[in-house]
Amino acid sequence: MYQRILVPVDGSETSFLGVDEAIRRARQTGGRLRLVHAIDELSVALAMDAYAGYLGDLPAALHENATAMLAGVKAAASAAGVEADAVLHDSFNDKVADVVATQARQWPADLIVLGTHGRRGMRRLALGSGAESILRTAPVPVLLVRARPQPGTDASAQEHAHVSLPSAALSME
């Protein structure tokens, strides 16, 4: 089964749901985790508002926050009896999906477990889909862990994914 589980972590609640699932899977199989965080251009753009005009310490602050986050997640895995290591990739020029695919090949991983917001329609178009990018480039199976429905939303009214096989090519809608 899956012995080497790669888990991209970005610090969001959704990514922590992926961590929780990866820990459960690793405990079931006696596997281990590799936690990966990539600081990329999007990380910088999202953090810029917090530093409003002063960028001198931004790379160091991002690195420090990512190191602390990975240490916390690694400690949670250890507390659950799961062996884990952590990789912080802070090359601002690489895309997260490429970093994850490279780590999956080099380590080598048997599975990638990833939290996803499950955005659709215009929200997905405007905000993009990191999970989709990872899914498209991953060299191993990917388990997507969906975000919990927001309070006040009707979970049964959420859209469902449809998969069709036109001309023997997989397409997802």
DACORJO-V643384 format. One record per residue. PHI is phi in whole degrees, -180 to 180 (NA if undefined). OMEGA is omega in degrees with one decimal (none if undefined). NEAR is the number of other ideal C-beta (glycine too) atoms within 8 Angstrom. Layout:
# DACORJO-V643384
phi=PHI omega=OMEGA near=NEAR
phi=PHI omega=OMEGA near=NEAR
This chain:
# DACORJO-V643384
phi=NA omega=-175.7 near=6
phi=-82 omega=-178.5 near=10
phi=-101 omega=-175.7 near=9
phi=-125 omega=-172.8 near=12
phi=-111 omega=178.8 near=17
phi=-94 omega=-176.0 near=16
phi=-130 omega=173.1 near=15
phi=-70 omega=-178.1 near=14
phi=-130 omega=179.1 near=14
phi=-115 omega=178.6 near=8
phi=93 omega=179.8 near=8
phi=-83 omega=177.0 near=7
phi=-58 omega=-179.6 near=7
phi=-64 omega=179.1 near=11
phi=-67 omega=177.2 near=13
phi=-69 omega=172.7 near=11
phi=-64 omega=175.6 near=13
phi=-63 omega=177.6 near=16
phi=-61 omega=179.9 near=16
phi=-58 omega=179.4 near=9
phi=-67 omega=179.1 near=11
phi=-64 omega=177.6 near=12
phi=-63 omega=178.0 near=13
phi=-59 omega=-179.6 near=8
phi=-63 omega=-178.4 near=14
phi=-65 omega=177.4 near=16
phi=-64 omega=-179.8 near=10
phi=-66 omega=-173.0 near=7
phi=-103 omega=-174.6 near=9
phi=72 omega=-177.4 near=6
phi=-86 omega=179.1 near=13
phi=-131 omega=-177.4 near=11
phi=-115 omega=164.4 near=15
phi=-122 omega=179.2 near=15
phi=-93 omega=-176.6 near=15
phi=-128 omega=172.8 near=14
phi=-129 omega=178.3 near=15
phi=-117 omega=172.2 near=12
phi=-92 omega=-177.1 near=14
phi=-128 omega=-178.7 near=13
phi=-59 omega=179.4 near=7
phi=-65 omega=176.8 near=7
phi=-58 omega=-179.4 near=10
phi=-66 omega=-178.9 near=13
phi=-61 omega=-179.7 near=7
phi=-69 omega=-178.7 near=7
phi=-83 omega=-174.9 near=11
phi=-59 omega=-179.0 near=10
phi=-61 omega=-179.4 near=6
phi=-67 omega=-178.0 near=5
phi=-103 omega=174.2 near=11
phi=19 omega=172.1 near=6
phi=96 omega=179.6 near=4
phi=-110 omega=-175.5 near=7
phi=-105 omega=-175.5 near=7
phi=-55 omega=-177.4 near=4
phi=-99 omega=-174.9 near=8
phi=-58 omega=179.2 near=12
phi=-59 omega=179.6 near=10
phi=-66 omega=179.4 near=7
phi=-66 omega=177.7 near=10
phi=-62 omega=179.6 near=13
phi=-63 omega=-179.8 near=11
phi=-63 omega=179.5 near=8
phi=-64 omega=180.0 near=9
phi=-66 omega=178.6 near=13
phi=-62 omega=179.4 near=9
phi=-65 omega=179.4 near=8
phi=-62 omega=179.7 near=11
phi=-63 omega=177.7 near=13
phi=-63 omega=178.4 near=9
phi=-65 omega=179.6 near=8
phi=-69 omega=177.5 near=15
phi=-63 omega=177.7 near=12
phi=-64 omega=178.0 near=8
phi=-64 omega=177.6 near=10
phi=-64 omega=179.9 near=15
phi=-61 omega=178.7 near=10
phi=-63 omega=178.6 near=6
phi=-89 omega=179.2 near=8
phi=82 omega=-178.9 near=5
phi=-111 omega=177.3 near=12
phi=-74 omega=-178.8 near=8
phi=-147 omega=168.1 near=12
phi=-127 omega=-175.3 near=9
phi=-132 omega=177.7 near=12
phi=-126 omega=174.9 near=9
phi=-110 omega=-179.3 near=10
phi=-107 omega=-176.4 near=11
phi=-122 omega=170.8 near=10
phi=-91 omega=-174.2 near=7
phi=-68 omega=-175.0 near=9
phi=-93 omega=-175.9 near=5
phi=-93 omega=175.8 near=10
phi=-80 omega=-178.3 near=7
phi=-57 omega=-179.3 near=14
phi=-60 omega=178.7 near=11
phi=-69 omega=178.0 near=9
phi=-63 omega=-179.4 near=13
phi=-64 omega=179.4 near=16
phi=-62 omega=178.7 near=12
phi=-64 omega=178.3 near=8
phi=-62 omega=-179.7 near=14
phi=-62 omega=179.1 near=14
phi=-76 omega=-173.3 near=8
phi=-72 omega=-172.9 near=6
phi=-68 omega=-11.8 near=9
phi=-93 omega=-179.3 near=8
phi=-88 omega=172.0 near=12
phi=-97 omega=-174.1 near=11
phi=-155 omega=171.0 near=13
phi=-114 omega=176.5 near=16
phi=-114 omega=-168.0 near=14
phi=-143 omega=173.1 near=14
phi=-77 omega=179.3 near=15
phi=-138 omega=178.3 near=12
phi=-77 omega=-179.4 near=7
phi=70 omega=179.7 near=7
phi=-68 omega=178.1 near=8
phi=-136 omega=172.6 near=6
phi=61 omega=-175.2 near=6
phi=-65 omega=178.6 near=5
phi=-62 omega=179.1 near=8
phi=-68 omega=-179.9 near=10
phi=-63 omega=-177.2 near=6
phi=-74 omega=-173.8 near=6
phi=-99 omega=-179.6 near=7
phi=77 omega=178.2 near=6
phi=-140 omega=176.6 near=9
phi=-63 omega=180.0 near=9
phi=-62 omega=-180.0 near=11
phi=-65 omega=178.6 near=7
phi=-63 omega=178.3 near=12
phi=-66 omega=179.3 near=16
phi=-59 omega=-177.8 near=9
phi=-72 omega=-175.0 near=7
phi=-105 omega=-174.4 near=10
phi=-67 omega=178.3 near=12
phi=-87 omega=-178.6 near=6
phi=-134 omega=177.8 near=11
phi=-58 omega=-179.8 near=7
phi=-124 omega=174.3 near=11
phi=-105 omega=178.7 near=10
phi=-94 omega=178.6 near=9
phi=-107 omega=-174.1 near=12
phi=-77 omega=175.6 near=7
phi=-63 omega=176.9 near=10
phi=-70 omega=176.8 near=5
phi=-62 omega=178.3 near=7
phi=-70 omega=177.4 near=5
phi=-57 omega=179.6 near=4
phi=89 omega=176.6 near=3
phi=-102 omega=179.8 near=8
phi=-91 omega=-177.4 near=5
phi=-60 omega=-178.8 near=6
phi=-73 omega=-179.6 near=4
phi=-89 omega=179.9 near=5
phi=-67 omega=179.1 near=9
phi=-67 omega=176.1 near=4
phi=-110 omega=176.9 near=4
phi=-77 omega=176.7 near=6
phi=-118 omega=179.6 near=6
phi=-117 omega=176.9 near=8
phi=-130 omega=-179.0 near=6
phi=-120 omega=178.0 near=8
phi=-73 omega=177.4 near=6
phi=54 omega=177.5 near=4
phi=67 omega=176.6 near=4
phi=-109 omega=-179.0 near=6
phi=-75 omega=173.0 near=5
phi=-133 omega=-179.9 near=8
phi=-120 omega=179.4 near=6
phi=-115 omega=none near=6
